[in-house]
Amino acid sequence: MNKAVYILLCFGFLSSCNTINGAKKFRDKIKSFVDTIKGYKYEESKQKELSTVSINTVSITNINGPITIKTGWKKSSLFLKTTRRAKKEEDLNNIKIIHSIQNNHLTITTKHINPKLVGLVEYELIVPASLDITLAISGNGDVCIKDVSGAINVVTNDNITISNTSNMVSARTLKKGSITINNALGPIEAHTHWGNIFAHNIAHSFSADSISGKVQVTYKTLPSTSAVDVKTTSGHIMLALPTDNNAEIRGHTMHGTLISDHYITLKPYATQLNNMAWTKFKKEVDGTIGSGEATIALHSINGNLKITEVKTT
C-alpha cells in the first residue's frame, strides 16, 4: 500500500479518537500509526458480524497493531473488521485470528503460526455500548475506545485514549505510552511507566501513578464520595478542581514544590518559624478545602504539585 493510502487510513482511525489536546497530539498519533504500519507491503482485510445476544464481555489479545472500539448502533451484534499486514505476502496466511465464545464471553486472539514472522493486525470494532471490554497488546499498537458504558480494562505498551465512559476504567501502559481519558463517569485507575496521564472531566474516584510521566487531572464537579490518589516519581502532578468543592487534602513532594490556587485550611501543628519550617511549608500540605468530605492524596519524589481552579458557570 502506498504512503497516501496510509495517511488516509490514519485520518480515518484517528477521527474517532480526536481529543482536546490539540493539533500536535493529533499529528503525533498520525506519525505513530504510520511508523507502526510502514514497511508492511501486503495486507488483507476481512469483516464479519457476530451476534451478542449471549455475550456480556469481549476480550482481544493482539501481538502488534492498533485496536479501535466504538459504539454506533443499537443492534445486538458486534461488527469486526480485521486488517492483517505483513512484509511478505506468504506471511499473511501465517497470521491467524481466532475467536471463540464460552460462558457469555467472546475471546479474539491473534496467533502467529511462524514465531519469527513480522506482521500486525489492526482491529476495528463497533459494539453494543453495554459490553465489558478487555484488551491486551503485547507488542506495539495504540488503543482507542469511545462511548462504551461497560467496564474497560486495557494493557498495552503504547498510547491509550478512552472517551465517554460510565463504568470502571483500568488503563495501563508498560513502556512509553501515554493515557488520555475524557468524560468519565465511573472510577478510573491509570498506570504508566514513562508516559503521561491526561484525565479531563472526571466525575468519580481517580487513582494514577507514573514513574517519569506527568499527571494532569481535571474535575468539573468533585463528588463527596470521591477519592483522588496520584503518585509519581519524577513527573509533575496538576490537579484542577472546581471553585466550590469539599475535600480532605494531603500532598507531599520530596524535591519539588507545592502550590494551590484554592484556599486550604491547614490542620494545626506546633512548629518553630525557621528555615526548616518554611521549606516544609512549600513541600507538603495537610488540611481541608471547604468542609472536607472527598479525599485527595498527591505524592511525588522529584515532581511539582499544583492545584488549580476550574471556573464553573
Secondary structure, DSSP 8 states (H G I E B T S, - for coil): --HHHHHHHHHHHHHTT--TT-HHHHHHHHHHHHHHHTT--EEEEEEEEEE-TT--EEEEEESSS-EEEE-----SEEEEEEEEEESSGGGGGGEEEEEEEETTEEEEEEEESSTT--EEEEEEEE--TT-EEEEEESSS--EEEES--S-EEEEESS-EEEEEE-S-EEEEESSS--EEEEEE-S-EEEEESSS-EEEEEE-S-EEEEESSS-EEEEESS--TT-EEEEEESSS-EEEEEESS--EEEEEEESSS-EEESS--EE-------SHHHHHHHTTEEEEEETT--EEEEEEESSS-EEEEEE---
